[in-house]
């Protein structure tokens, strides 16, 4: 594995440091996780949502879809 140095201005470094600390990571680990996340496929990104829908009864999915349609139609008016 190669190691590279990344230069960040103070504002961006502090932002990364605060977010990393909240996640229990170092700033470097946090930035690496952002890069790794950016390289995920669309299927990998949607996998958790798909698992959630797989567990939902069809009636709940139908209700969710109907509420979304109703909301979209009311916004379009």
C-alpha positions in Angstrom: 0.0 0.0 0.0 1.3 3.4 -0.9 0.9 6.4 1.4 0.3 9.9 0.1 0.0 13.2 1.8 -3.1 15.3 1.2 -3.1 19.1 1.9 -6.3 20.6 3.2 -6.9 24.1 4.3 -7.7 24.7 7.9 -11.5 24.9 7.4 -11.7 21.6 5.5 -9.3 19.8 7.9 -11.4 20.9 10.9 -14.6 19.8 9.3 -13.1 16.4 8.5 -11.7 16.1 12.0 -15.1 16.9 13.7 -17.0 14.5 11.5 -14.4 11.8 12.0 -14.5 12.2 15.7 -18.3 11.8 15.7 -17.9 8.6 13.8 -15.0 7.3 16.0 -12.5 7.6 13.2 -9.3 9.5 12.4 -9.6 12.2 9.8 -7.7 10.0 7.4 -10.0 7.0 8.0 -13.0 9.3 7.5 -11.7 10.7 4.2 -10.9 7.1 3.0 -14.4 6.0 3.8 -15.7 8.9 1.6 -13.5 7.8 -1.2 -14.6 4.2 -0.8 -18.3 5.2 -0.7 -17.9 7.2 -3.8 -16.6 4.1 -5.6 -19.7 2.0 -4.8 -21.9 0.8 -7.6 -25.6 1.9 -7.6 -26.6 -1.7 -6.6 -24.3 -1.5 -3.6 -25.8 1.9 -2.6 -29.3 0.6 -2.9 -28.7 -2.8 -1.2 -29.9 -1.7 2.3 -33.1 -0.2 0.9 -33.8 -3.3 -1.2 -33.4 -5.5 1.9 -35.8 -3.2 3.8 -38.4 -3.5 1.0 -37.9 -7.3 0.9 -39.1 -7.5 4.5 -42.2 -5.3 3.9 -45.6 -6.9 3.2 -46.9 -6.1 -0.2 -49.8 -4.1 1.3 -47.3 -1.8 3.0 -45.4 -1.3 -0.2 -48.6 -0.5 -2.0 -49.6 2.0 0.7 -46.2 3.7 0.5 -46.4 3.9 -3.3 -49.9 5.4 -3.1 -48.9 8.0 -0.6 -45.9 9.0 -2.7 -48.1 9.3 -5.8 -50.6 11.4 -3.9 -47.9 13.7 -2.5 -46.3 14.1 -6.0 -49.7 15.0 -7.5 -50.4 17.6 -4.9 -47.0 19.2 -5.4 -47.6 19.3 -9.2 -50.8 21.3 -8.9 
